[in-house]
Amino acid sequence: MIKKLLATLFILTSFFSFAQSLTLSNEAKVSILTCGTGPESYAMYGHTGIRIQDVSNDVDVVYNYGAFDFSTPNFIGKFVKGDLQYFVTNGSFAAFQYNYQVENREIIEQELWLNPKQINQLFQQLNTSVYSEDRYYTYKFIDRNCTTMVADKINTTLGAEYIKAAAIDQSYREILYPYMTDFYMKLGIQLIFGAKVDQPATRLFLPYEFKRAITATQVNGQPLEQSNKTILEAKKTELPFNLLNSIYSLMGALILLVVLNKKWLKITYLIIVGLFGIFFSLVGFYSLHEEIMWNYNVLLFNPLLLVFAWYYVKENKDKIILWGKICIAMLFVYLAYMLNKIHLEIVWPFMVLNAYWIGKLVVENRFKR
């Protein structure tokens, strides 16, 4: 084990010394690798890497800005708070390609039009980053990730922000939405997202959006993209429809609650929904992720439902009517705000159940006076 560790350190040190002194030949090439999506949450949106090739110097290396360490102390807490450190790594293209082949994820390569001086400058900067404290950066879902870091590096090499988002009438949420194929993961992500993701998408932060932007980029009248080819094709697999992982299972569960019509079920539901509302409210203050701040979904998963549930338990008719009206009013505000939001199609079952149960309890207690 010690011998293997020493050998690894020797190789890394040797490569570092080699890379620091190496000047790439005029035949060296730089390309952007856009990697396909995967079922895991961290692979849901794909990946971006930088490949540098120089046959004359036997260099074929890929740089990745998307690495993180699961063994980081308090990993989940740091991720939620938004101060988890990601870092850049490098490795052989052969190993990189093999990993994506095993995961059945495509790789699309776009060679960039850069002159030898720019390629050498980029090569030295990347190597310096890998083997220094500059390798670490604080991950931000939209503003600082594996794609934005690569975009910034290439734009810095070009001397200006040539690669930028196209002027499209879409929000970050609308761009992200099609990538989320797992229903309950999609539901959870849409509920925890706040107002920022409804802003116009002005930042290139997704691999495939970055890929399209490169194709459209001109530098001094010269197309930045020299070639565009798929170097690893993924085998298409049709996943069968999963009833349990769909909106139909959610609807079925909520309908079952209505049919059973038990008081303890209503109270339990109201408490759970209210607690989620408290979580959505507080996590925005705790976390540094701007994407989850100002979460208007608390109008649906409303913390005030805890108050409503309390008076329902106590059978206080006047308070049930008062707090029920307040919760219904906030629900209508939420509906008005959601009319042009794409995730309305997956949260409406909760809206219907909340309105039905709260409204029914208000009406029943009014007649009991």
N, C-alpha and C positions, 0 to 999 in steps of 0.2 A: 504493500500500500504506500509506504514512504517512498519507495523507488519510483512508483507511478507518479506520485505528487511532485517529486523532484524533477522527473522527466518532463512533466507538464509545464512546470515553472520555467525550465530551461528553454522549452520550445517557445513559450510566450515571450520570455526575455529576449530570445534570439530574434523572434519576429519583430519585436518592438525596435530593437537596435537596427535591424535590417530595414524596417519601414521608415525609421527616422532618417536614415542616410540615403535611401533609395530615391533615385529620380526616374520616373516612368518614361518610357520611350514615346516617340511621336505616334506610335500605333496604339497607344493605350486608349481604352474606351470606358465611358461611364454610361450606365443604364439604370433606369428605375424599374424595380420589380414590384408588380401588383399581384398580390396573392389572394386566392379565393376565400370565401367565407367558410366557416365551420360551425358545427352544432354547439360548441362550448361558448359560454357568454363572452370570453375574451377574444374569441375568433369570429364572432357574429358579423363583424363589419369588414373582415378581411385584414390585410397587412400590407405595409409598404417597406421596401428595403432598397438600399443603394448597392449596385454591383460595380466593381472596378476590375477590368481585365487588362492584362498586358502580357501577351504571349512571349515577348522578348525577355521579360524578367520573371516568367513563370508565376504571374500574379493573377489570381481569380478569387476575389474575396467579396463577401457580402456584409454590409453594415446594417444593423438593426437597432432602432430606437424604441423597441417595444418590450424589452426584457424587464422582468420583475422577479423578486425572490419570495416564494411562498413561506419561507422560514423566517421572514422578517418578524421580529417581536411585535405582537399586537397587529398582525397583518390586516384583519378585518376592520379594526378600529381606525387604523391609519387610512385604509381605502375609503371608508365612509367619511372620515373627516376631510380627506382631500390632501393629505401631506405624505402619501406613499411615494417613495422614491423609485422611479424607473431608471433604466440606464441603457447605454448603447453597448452593443457587443459586435464582434466580428467573427467570421468563420469562413471556411471554404464554401464555394458555390456548390460543390458536389454534395456536401453534407446538407446544405440548405435545401437543395432540390430533393434529396432523398426524404427529408422530413415531411415535405409537402406532398410527395408522392404517397407516402405511407398514410397521410391524413386525407388523401384523395381531394386535394385542393389545387386548383389551377395556378399557374404562374404565367403572367404576361410581362414581356420585357419590352421596354421602350428605350432605345439608345438615344442619347442626347447629343446635340451639336454643341460641343465644347472644344476649345482649342487646347493644345498640350499644356500651356501655362495654367489654364483654369483647372484642368484635370489634376495636375500635380499639386496645385494649391488645395483642392478639395481632398485629395488623398492624404496630404500631410495633416490637414485639419481633423479629418476623421480619425487618423491614427493617434493624434495627440489627445483627442477626446476619449478614445477607448482606454488609454493607459494613464489617465489623470483624473482628478476630482471632477473635471468637466463632464465626465461620463454620466453623472447623475443629474436628473431633473425631476421636478415635482410634477407628476402627471395631472393633467386637466382634460376632462373628457372631450371638450370641443377645442379649447385654446392651446393645448400642449399634449400631443400624443405622437405615435410613431409616424403619422403622416405629416402633421404640421412641422415636426422637427426636420424631416427630410425636405419639405417645401422651403423652409427657412434656410437650410444649408445650400440648396441649389440656387435660390434667389440671391443669397449673399455672394456666391461664386460668380453669378451673372452680373452683380453690381447694382441690381435694382429689383423691385418686385415685379418681374415679368410674369411669373406664374401666379394667377389669382383666380378667385371664384368668378364664374360667369354671372352676369346680371340676370338672375332668374327669380321669378315670383313664387318662391317657396320658402317655408320656414325650416329651421333645423329639424323640427319634429316631423314634418312632412317628408323630408329626405331620409330620415332614419327609419320611419315607419315600415317601409317594405322589407327592410332587412330582418325584422323581427318575425320569425315564422312560428316560434313556439308561443301558443296563445297566452298561457299564464305568465310566461316571462314577459311577453309584450304588455300584458295588463299591468303587471307590477312596475315595469319601467315607465309606462305612460302615467301611472298614478303618482310616482315619486318625482317625475319631471315637473319643474316649475315654469314660470313665465318666460325665462330666457330662451328656451328651445322653441318658443313661438315667434321669436324674432326672425327677420329675414336672414337667410344663410349667406353671410358675407365672408366666412372663413372656410378655407379648404381643409377639412378635417377627416374626410373619409377616403380610403384608398382609391376606389373607383371614380369618385369625383375628381380626385387629384390626377388620375390617369387621363380623364377626358380633358382636363384643363391643360395638361402638357401637350396633347394633340392640337389644341387650339392656339397654343402660344407661339408668337413670333418674336424673335430677337433681332432687332435692326433689319427687319425685312426677311430674315432667314427663319424657316421653321425650326423650332427647338427639337422637335422629334425627328430623328433620322430614320428610324425604323420602328415598327410595332408588330410584334409577333407573339404568339402563344407558344411557350417553350415546354409547358407541361399541361396536358389536358386532363381534366378531372372526368372520371366516369360518371355519367348521369345516373342518379338513382332516384326513382320515384318513391317517395315515402307514402305509405298508405294513410288514408284519412283516419285520424285518431279521435273518436267521439269524446273520449275522456279529456282530451287536451284541446278543447274547442269551446266556443261560446255556448254551444248547446248543452254542455255539461254544467256550465255556470247557470244557465237559464233553468235547467232541470233542478239543480240544487235549490235555487231561490223559489221556484214554484212549489217544491216539496215543503219548504218552510211555510208558505201560504196555506197549503192544503192541510198540513198538520195543525196549524193555527193554535199552537200552545203558547201560553203566556211566558213560560220560562224560555222558550225559543226566541220570542220577540225580544225579551230583556237581554238574553245572551247576544243576539245579533246587534242590538243597539249599543251594547257595551263594547263589543269587538270593533264595530265601525267607529265609535267615538275614540277608542284608544288608537286606532290607526290615524285618526285625525290629529290627535296630540303628537304622534310620531312625526307626521308630515309637517306639522307646525314647528316642532322643536329642532328637527334634524337640519332644517334650513339655517337656523342660528348657530348650530354646532359645526356644521360642515363648511369647508372652504370651497366646495363645488358650487359654482354659481348656478349650475343647471337645476339644482333642487331648491333654490331659494324662491320665495314668493309663490308658493304652491297653492293655486286657487282650487285644487281638488279637495281642500279642507271644507269647501262649501257643500260637498257631497259626503265625504267622510268627516262629518262635522263633530268636533269635540263637544258641542252643546247637546249632542244626543245622549251624553252621559248624564246631563242634568235632567233631560226628558225621561230617561230610563229610571232615574232615581224617583221622580215624582210618580211614574207609572207603578213602580214597586210600592210606593206609599199610598197609591190610589187617591192622590190629591187632584181632584177633578179640575179645579181652577188653574192650577199650575200646569197640568197636562195640556190644557187648552192653550194657555199662554205660550209655553215653550214649544208646543207643537206648531203653532202659527209662526213663531220665529224661525223654526227649522224649515218649514215649508217655504217661507218667504226667501230664505237663503238658497233653497233648492231651485226656486224659479230664477233667481239671479244667476246661479250656476248654469242652468239650462240656456238662458239668454247669451251668456258668455261662450258657451260651448257650441253654439249653432254652426260656427264656421271652423270648428276644430276637428281634425281627422279622427281623434280617438273617441269621439262621441259614439261611434258605432260599437265600441266594446264596453263602455261604461254605462250605457243606457239601462241595462237590467237592474243595476243598483239604484238608479234614479227612479225607476218605476216602483220597485219594492219600497224604497224609502217613502215616496209620495203616498203609496197605497196604505201602508201600515200607519204612518203618522197621521194622515188625513182621516183614516178610519177611526183611530183612537180619539182624535179631536171631536169628530162628529158624535161618536158613541157617548163620550163624557159630557157633551153639551146637552144631549137628550136625557142624561141621568140627573141633571141638576134638579 
